């Protein structure tokens, strides 16, 4: 199982999506950069 760290439910959904592109829309300070970073790390480790 992949460790999502402190990601909330919406971030976990974005990180774990494997089919097609993901559009992340959110306000300032909501964790967009964290989510994109985690997605990049996931693909780097596989």
C-alpha distance (Angstrom), angle and dihedral (degrees) to the residues before:
residue distance angle dihedral
X1 . . .
X2 3.77 . .
X3 3.83 117.2 .
X4 3.81 109.1 -128.9
X5 3.80 93.9 -172.5
X6 3.81 111.5 -155.0
X7 3.82 95.4 -15.3
X8 3.78 116.3 140.1
X9 3.82 122.7 -134.0
X10 3.82 95.3 -88.9
X11 3.81 91.0 48.5
X12 3.81 91.2 48.3
X13 3.79 89.8 53.3
X14 3.82 91.7 51.1
X15 3.81 92.6 45.9
X16 3.80 95.0 47.6
X17 3.82 97.5 45.6
X18 3.80 109.2 114.1
X19 3.81 103.8 170.3
X20 3.78 116.3 81.4
X21 3.80 131.5 -32.7
X22 3.80 123.8 -37.6
X23 3.80 124.0 -138.8
X24 3.80 112.4 -153.5
X25 3.80 115.0 -164.3
X26 3.77 118.7 174.8
X27 3.77 141.9 131.4
X28 3.80 128.3 -96.1
X29 3.79 116.9 -62.3
X30 3.82 95.8 17.6
X31 3.80 98.1 117.3
X32 3.81 104.3 -98.2
X33 3.80 93.6 140.1
X34 3.81 91.2 47.1
X35 3.82 90.8 50.9
X36 3.81 94.0 49.3
X37 3.82 90.7 45.6
X38 3.81 91.2 52.0
X39 3.81 90.5 49.0
X40 3.81 90.5 52.8
X41 3.80 91.5 47.7
X42 3.80 91.0 50.1
X43 3.80 92.0 55.2
X44 3.81 92.5 42.2
X45 3.79 91.6 56.0
X46 3.82 95.1 50.0
